[in-house]
Amino acid sequence: MIVVGAGPGGATTAWKSAEAGLRVLLLDRAASFPRYKPCGGGIPASLADHVSGFESPDSFSDLSVTHLRHSWKGKDHVHAEMTTGSGKPAEVWMVQRPRFDAWLVERATKAGATVRSGVKVSDVSIEEDSVTVSTVDGESFTAKHVIGADGAKGIVGARVGLRLGKRWGIAREAEIPFHDGAEDNRIHPGLQPHTAYLDYGSVQNGYAWIFPKRGFLSVGAGMLLPKKPAPSEENNVGQILRRAIDTMLQSVGMTFPEGMDAPKIWGHPIPFWTGAEPLATADGRVLLVGDAAGVVQPMFGEGIQYAIRTGDVAAECLVSGTAGAYTDRVRALFADEFDAALRIGKIFYRTPYLSYKLGVKNPAGTKLVGRLMAGEASLHDLESRIYERLKNPLKLGK
Ligand SMILES: Cc1cc2nc3c(=O)[nH]c(=O)nc-3n(C[C@H](O)[C@H](O)[C@H](O)COP(=O)(O)OP(=O)(O)OC[C@H]3O[C@@H](n4cnc5c(N)ncnc54)[C@H](O)[C@@H]3O)c2cc1C
């Protein structure tokens, strides 16, 4: 099989398929790994309950956060611990994508996959009993199956008639290094320990964040638009997101580091879950995983764990010869949750201030978020809670 794209989705597919004995060629256009990918790098530790091999986070993650600090336009903040139902801390890993993705690619290599970087795929054609991918450099590779793991703007799906009506949100991100005279791998001294920061209100249909890493902060903002913005809108969105990032930094008493060039801000699309489309060709020869399949939680734009989990499912389907069941298996796992997230997102982003006051700032709300991160509660539970609160906004949560 050929996997196009060595992000979390493709590297996991390659790793799990090779481990089960399949011959795997993993291609990526990046010149080499580690390579940069704009991303906050927050992954709920509950991923380890779904996919084996993630039991030792020290080998791929900088640190874990157990607290969230929410704010409204940089003010009116609340600092809340995320706990499981049994009162233990619920952890979210903070990974640096270059390091994390390289770790996954190494897992695939160790399992026996052949990895080639610097290979940009430009076309895919399905023959009677095989699939051929061609590259911009004129090479071609043929296999029984191809996995499109080429991210939000991937071409594999489009070349075989999948995910044609893509829709995107958009996010911007800056990695801000800090040096306070201590070693480079310090946690930022001015921020609360074990805490990720989220700010609402400055971005319509979205939020801004600070995710701490060792030696730097991932700071960004995202707008989960239900359509692809026109280029003129995209410019405007870029300005709005930039201002939201500034507000977020000011709320913790920071600005872009003085005396340094303004850090590069990376813009990137976030695919939008639409639910109904097939994620594999009818003959089961081409399967899409991760962002290429639009498997991104539509309220928060969280996609790493879903890329990994769809990669794992794709590998299982190929190993067991059940590629035709892939779309149904992915839908069975995620459709209910993502559809609930879409409905919650509509309520939250249409009435953001009320939602912030009644939901986010409510201790019962943060308790539920902790249980969500721990994989103990579902977005359905959150949705029921929201309807309950809307019916009776004055009722105190427990
Ligand atoms: C600013 C921002 C912040 C985010 N923060 C978070 C977060 O905190 N937590 C979270 O869970 N999600 C987050 N996401 C979403 C997350 O980044 C994605 O869902 C995730 O990277 C999807 O993984 P993937 O493997 O499907 O695709 P990608 O990680 O995009 O990997 C695709 C790979 O395909 C390769 N490729 C592309 N085209 C070709 C081609 N033609 N030929 C060969 N190779 C190709 C690319 O080089 C790349 O390596 C964020 C997204 C953005 C934009």
The ligand as a MOL file (V3000), in Angstrom:
LIG
                    3D

  0  0  0     0  0            999 V3000
M  V30 BEGIN CTAB
M  V30 COUNTS 53 58 0 0 0
M  V30 BEGIN ATOM
M  V30 1 C -3.2990 26.7330 13.6500 0
M  V30 2 C -3.8420 25.3540 13.9210 0
M  V30 3 C -3.8630 24.8740 15.2300 0
M  V30 4 C -4.3300 23.5850 15.5030 0
M  V30 5 N -4.2880 23.1310 16.7990 0
M  V30 6 C -4.6880 21.8740 17.0720 0
M  V30 7 C -4.5830 21.3530 18.4000 0
M  V30 8 O -4.1210 22.0100 19.3330 0
M  V30 9 N -5.0120 20.0750 18.6150 0
M  V30 10 C -5.5230 19.3010 17.6050 0
M  V30 11 O -5.9010 18.1430 17.8720 0
M  V30 12 N -5.5990 19.7560 16.3320 0
M  V30 13 C -5.1870 21.0060 16.0420 0
M  V30 14 N -5.2270 21.4590 14.7450 0
M  V30 15 C -5.6450 20.5170 13.6790 0
M  V30 16 C -4.4830 19.5540 13.3560 0
M  V30 17 O -3.3200 20.3010 13.0450 0
M  V30 18 C -4.8410 18.6430 12.1780 0
M  V30 19 O -6.1410 18.1130 12.3780 0
M  V30 20 C -3.8390 17.5060 12.0120 0
M  V30 21 O -2.5550 17.9800 11.6640 0
M  V30 22 C -4.3100 16.5060 10.9460 0
M  V30 23 O -3.3120 15.5330 10.7030 0
M  V30 24 P -3.1890 14.8640 9.2540 0
M  V30 25 O -2.1720 13.7990 9.3790 0
M  V30 26 O -4.5320 14.5040 8.7450 0
M  V30 27 O -2.6780 16.0320 8.2950 0
M  V30 28 P -1.3250 16.9620 8.3620 0
M  V30 29 O -0.8040 17.0100 9.7380 0
M  V30 30 O -1.7070 18.2010 7.6880 0
M  V30 31 O -0.3120 16.1290 7.4770 0
M  V30 32 C -0.4470 16.0630 6.0780 0
M  V30 33 C 0.9080 15.6700 5.4900 0
M  V30 34 O 0.7270 15.4680 4.0950 0
M  V30 35 C 1.8290 16.0030 3.3960 0
M  V30 36 N 1.3550 16.3110 2.0310 0
M  V30 37 C 0.4090 17.2090 1.6630 0
M  V30 38 N 0.2090 17.1950 0.3370 0
M  V30 39 C 1.0660 16.2540 -0.1530 0
M  V30 40 C 1.3390 15.7820 -1.4680 0
M  V30 41 N 0.7090 16.2710 -2.5560 0
M  V30 42 N 2.2810 14.8250 -1.6120 0
M  V30 43 C 2.9570 14.3130 -0.5440 0
M  V30 44 N 2.7350 14.7380 0.7250 0
M  V30 45 C 1.7970 15.6920 0.9160 0
M  V30 46 C 2.2220 17.2460 4.2010 0
M  V30 47 O 3.5680 17.6100 3.9780 0
M  V30 48 C 1.9700 16.7630 5.6340 0
M  V30 49 O 3.1410 16.2040 6.2180 0
M  V30 50 C -4.8030 22.7520 14.4440 0
M  V30 51 C -4.7980 23.2350 13.1290 0
M  V30 52 C -4.3350 24.5180 12.8630 0
M  V30 53 C -4.3250 24.9980 11.4440 0
M  V30 END ATOM
M  V30 BEGIN BOND
M  V30 1 1 1 2
M  V30 2 1 2 3
M  V30 3 2 2 52
M  V30 4 2 3 4
M  V30 5 1 4 5
M  V30 6 1 4 50
M  V30 7 2 5 6
M  V30 8 1 6 7
M  V30 9 1 6 13
M  V30 10 2 7 8
M  V30 11 1 7 9
M  V30 12 1 9 10
M  V30 13 2 10 11
M  V30 14 1 10 12
M  V30 15 2 12 13
M  V30 16 1 13 14
M  V30 17 1 14 15
M  V30 18 1 14 50
M  V30 19 1 15 16
M  V30 20 1 16 17
M  V30 21 1 16 18
M  V30 22 1 18 19
M  V30 23 1 18 20
M  V30 24 1 20 21
M  V30 25 1 20 22
M  V30 26 1 22 23
M  V30 27 1 23 24
M  V30 28 2 24 25
M  V30 29 1 24 26
M  V30 30 1 24 27
M  V30 31 1 27 28
M  V30 32 2 28 29
M  V30 33 1 28 30
M  V30 34 1 28 31
M  V30 35 1 31 32
M  V30 36 1 32 33
M  V30 37 1 33 34
M  V30 38 1 33 48
M  V30 39 1 34 35
M  V30 40 1 35 36
M  V30 41 1 35 46
M  V30 42 1 36 37
M  V30 43 1 36 45
M  V30 44 2 37 38
M  V30 45 1 38 39
M  V30 46 1 39 40
M  V30 47 2 39 45
M  V30 48 1 40 41
M  V30 49 2 40 42
M  V30 50 1 42 43
M  V30 51 2 43 44
M  V30 52 1 44 45
M  V30 53 1 46 47
M  V30 54 1 46 48
M  V30 55 1 48 49
M  V30 56 2 50 51
M  V30 57 1 51 52
M  V30 58 1 52 53
M  V30 END BOND
M  V30 END CTAB
M  END
